[in-house]
Amino acid sequence: MNRILEIFIVALKLGITSFGGPTAHLGYFREEYVEKRKWLSDKVYQDLVALCQFLPGPASSQVGMAIGMMRGGMLGGIAAFLGFTLPSVLILILAVRLMPDSIEWIQGLKLVAVAVVLHALIGMAKGSLNSWQTVGLALLALLACLYVPSAITQIAIIVISGIIGILIFKANHQPGEVLNLPVSRRTGTICLGLLFILLIGLPVFTNILHNDWLTIFDKFYRSGLLVFGGGHVVLPLLEREFVPMFLQPDDFLAGYGLAQAVPGPLFTFASYIGAVIGGLWGGLFAMIAIFLPAFLLVAGCLPFWQQIREKSLMRKALIGINAGVIGILAAAWIHPIISHTLFDIKDYFLFILLFCCLHYFKLAPWIIVLMGLVIGLVFYR
């Protein structure tokens, strides 16, 4: 139980301080789980990122769930999910009644995200881009994402990168690092079965019972499952499902703006919608509904991931996939992170200052976040 509490506390710290969207979250996770606490190696972390990028759902949240499961089984996954998710959920639920008038100061925290993502990209590149082929593959993925920005492009890059990896790379004959995963295959099979039972069964029972809350659960569940490409992609789905039937367009847009100003996953915007519909319990209900498919997917796939990644073809594919994922993350760093954050010389100067403090002076990420908060309050009010 002490280990479960430790997982929750570490994830809670990340949930309070992780600003900047899913790419930034992966940077925070790597800093905390790989570099500081050494709960897993950089290689295993990159494999998990590659897996979760390929799965539908909120990739950064799924990486956090997977690390929690590796550390403490199913309870560890739940603890990691709750710790990382609850801070933004509670903020957004509270914001339904107390919407702030101005959030310009959030610019300082967005500058932190730019620095954190660059630091993570450098660390991941050192471990994976060790040949001209992997560098070239990452650059091609970067260009593809920038010129054809879509969730389908990201999936295509991962698939094509894996095929290229099989064709041109040589697999390391040494056995890969064994994943410490206290989740059985039987549990994984049950989770995958439940995932598809709910996907098929919820619409059926919704049409039979005509219960509003069952309908709402079904809408959030399908939105959480049928999304590739990160939290921003879920927004048009949520708008189609809930506007104007359950809330007005102005309320939806106001909540979307606030969701980008709080830490943690953008999927927690669902809690804002749930709170508008049903208060505190509606917000928590929405949180469970939209994240449940992501949790079931991770719990269902991880027990089989160890065996799959040990196959020679998969090891070669992962070399290519990891390079492609670095290109995808680099593209996300350029757009939307840089393009929506760095506008003038002051922004660039403060970003470079924060990056140097993190990368060269090795200050702890939470100190960088506090520096970003102070910068926002001083320079952007």
N, C-alpha and C positions, 0 to 999 in steps of 0.2 A: 504493500500500500504506500510505503514511503516513495517508491519509484514512481508510482502513478501520480502522487502529489508533486514530485519533482518535475515530471513531464508537464503537468498542468501549469505550474508556476513559471517554467521557462517559456511555454507557449503563451501564457498570459502577458509576460513581458514583451514578447514579440507582437502580440495583438495590440498592445498599447503604443508601441513605438514604430511599427512597420507602416510607414506612409509610402505612397507612390505607385500603387498598383502591383499586379502580379509579378512583373519582372523584378521590381524592387524587392518584393517579398522573398524571391528566390535568393537575392543577394543577402538579405538579412538572415535567412535560414542558413545559408552556407557559412556566414560569419559566426553564427551562434552554435550550430550543431556540428559543423565540420572543424572549423579552425579553433574555436574556443573550448568546446566541451568534448570534441573528438568522439561523438557517439557513433559516427560512421566515417568511412574514408571518402576522399574527394571523388574517387572512381565510382563507388557505390552511389554517392549522392548524384552524380551526373547520370548514372543509369536510371535512378528513380525519376529525375527530371525528364529524361527522355521518355520513360514509360508514361508519366502523367501528362506530358505534352500530347501524347498520342491518344490518350483516353478522352472522352467527352467530359465536360464539367470544369470546375475551377481548378486549374493546374496547380497553382501555388498552395491552395488549401489541401489538395490531395497529396502533395509532397509532404506537407506537415502531418497529415493523418498517417501516411506511410511510415514516417520516422517514428511517430508515436507508437504505431503497431510493432515496429521492429524493436523498440525499447521496452514496451510493456504489454504487448498483445492487444486484444480488442479493447480492453479498458484503457490502455495507453493511447490508442487511436482516438477514443472518445475524449480523453483528457486533453490531448493535443488539439483536437477540433474545438472543444469548448473554450480552452484558454485563448486560442488565436482569434476566435470568432465573437465571443461574448462582448468584449469592449465596444466594438463598433455597433453591434446589435443594440446594446443598451443605450448608446449615444443616439442612434437613429430613432429608437422608440421614444426617448425623452424629447427629441427634436420635434416630434409631431405636435407637442404642446409649446415648446420653447425654441422656435426657429430663430437662429441668430441673424441679425441685420447685416453684418459684414464679416467676411472670412478672408479678407485680403492677406492677413498675416500667415495664412497657410502656405504662402509662397516660399517661406523659409524652410518648411518641411519638404516641399517639392524639390528644393535645391539639394536637400539631404538625399532624396531618392536618386537624383542624378549621380551623386558621388558614390552612393552605395552600389548601384548597378554597375558603374564603370569598374569599381574595385572588384566586384564579383566576376565580371567578364574577364578581367586580367588574370585572376586566379584560375578560372576554368580553362582559359585558353592555354595557360602554361601546362596544364595536365593533359589536354586533348589535342591541341594543334601542334604536333611534333613532327610534321612532314609537310612538304609543299603541297601534297595532295589534300591533306586535311585543311590546310590554310585556304587553298583554292575552293574547296567545297563550302567552307564557312562563308567565304566572300560571295560565292554564287547564291547561297541561301539568303545572305544579307540583301543582295541586289534584288532577288526575286520578291522578297517581302516588302521592300521599299516601293517597287514599281507595280506590284500586283498585290496590294494589301487586302487580304481576306483570310478567313478561317480555313477555307479550302486550300489556299496557297500553303499555309503552314502544314496541313496534313500531307499535302502532296510533297512538300520538301522532306518531311520525315520519311515517307515511303521511298522516295527516289534516293535520298541519302543512304537509306538502308540497302537498297539494291546496288548502288555504286560501291558501298562498303564491301558487299559480298563479292563483287566483281574485281576490285582492284587492291583490296587490303589483305594482308596475311594475318590470320588469327594468332594470338598469343597462345602458345601451347601450354603455358602454365595454367593451372586451374584458377578460376576467378575466386575472389574473396567470398567466403560463405556468408550468406545473409543470416543474421540472427533474428529469426522470425517465429515467435511463439504463437502462430496462427496456423491451424491445421488445414490440409486440403479439403477435408470434410466441411469445415467452417466456411472455407472459400466457396465451395460448391453451393452450400446453402445460401450464402449471400448473393451469388449470381442468380440462383433460382428465384430468390425473393425479389431481386431487382426486376426481372422480367415479369414475374407474377403481378407486381404492382403496376408496371407499365401497361400491361394488358387489362388487368382487373379493375383498376381505378376508373377508367372511362366507362366501363360496363356498369359498375355499381353506381356511378354518378348519374347515369341515365335512368337507372331503375329507382333509386332512392330519392333523387332530387333534393339532396341535402346541401345547403350553401357551403358549409365548412368542408364537406367532402369534395365539393366542386373546387373550392379554393385550394385544397391540398393537391388535387389532381393537376391543377394549372401550374402550381409551383414545382411539383415533382417533375412534370414533363419539361418545363423550362430549364430545370437544373440538369436534366439528363441529356437533352437534345441540343447541347451547345458545345461547339468547338471554338477555341480561340480566345478564351478568357472572359472576364466578367463583363466587359463592355458589350460583348455579343449578345448577352442575355437581355439587355435592355429593350431592344425592339420586340422580343418575345413577350416580355412582361407588359409592355405598353399595349400590345395586341390583345393580351388576355384580360387586362384589368381596367383599361381606359376605353370608354367612360363608364363601363358597367359598375365598377366598384369605387373608382375615384376619378376626380376631374383632371384634365390635362395639366392645369397649373400646379396642382398638388403633386402630380407625378414628376414634373420638371423640377420643382423646388426640392423634392426629395433626392432626385438624381444629382443635383448640384451639391447638396450636402453630403451625399454618399462619397463623393470624390474628395471631400475635405477631411474625412475621418480615416483613422488607420484601419488595417485589416482588409479582408476581401471585399470586392465590390458586390459580390453576391448578397451581402447583408442588406443591400438596398431592398430586398424582399421583406425584411423586417419592418422597414418604414411603411411599405404598402400594407403589411399585415396589421401594423399598429393603427394606421388610418382606418382600416376596416373594423378592427376589434380590440384596440387598446393594447395593453401590455401582453396579454395572453395571445392576442392575434399576432403580435410581432414575433413572439417565441415560437408560435405554431408555424409561421411562415419560414423561420430559420430552419426548423427541423425538416420541413417539407422540401425546401430547395436544396439542402445539403445532403439529404438522405441518399439519393442515387450516387453521389460522388463517394460517399463513405462505403456503400455497398460495392461499388466498382473496385475501389482500392483493396478492400478486404477480400474480394473475390479473386482478384488478379495476382496479388502479391504471393500467395502460397505456391503458385505455379511459375512465378518469375525466376526463382532460383534455378530450376531445371532448364527453363527456356534459355536463359542467358548463358548457360554453360555449353550449349551446343556450338560447334565450330562456326556454323553459318551465322548464328546470332551474334557471336563475339565479333565477327567481321562486320556484320551489319551495324552493331553498336558503335564501332569506330566511326563509321560514316554518319550514323544518327546523331552522335554526340557533337560532331563537327557541324552538322546541319542545325542542331538546336542552338549552338553558340551563335550561328548566323542569325537565327530567328530572334534570339534575345538581344543581339546587337542592333538589329533593325528596330526592335521595340524601344531600345535605349535612344535611338535617333528620333523615332516617331512612334508614339506620341510624347515620350518623356522629355527629350530635349526641346522639340518643337513647341511644346505647350508650357515650357518652364523658363528657358533662357531667351530673353528678349532684348537685353541691352548689356552694356559693358559692366554694369553693376552686378547683374545676374551671373555673368561669366566669372567675374572676379571672386564673388562669394562662393560659387560652386568650386572653383579651383582651390580656394582656401579650405573648404570642407573636405575635399578629396585628399589634399595633402595631409591634413590632420588624421584622416582615416588610414590612408595607404602608406604614407612615409613615417608619420609620427606614431602610428599604431594606437591611436586613442580608441577606447571602447565605443561600439556603435551607439549605446545609449547617451554617451557624452556628445556625440555628433548630433543626435536628435535634439538634445537640449540646446546645443549651439544653434541649430536650425530654428528652433522655437524662438530663441532670443533674437536672432537675425530677422525673423518675420515680424516680431513685435516692434523692433527698433526701426527697420528700414521699409516696411510695407504696410504700415497702418494708415 
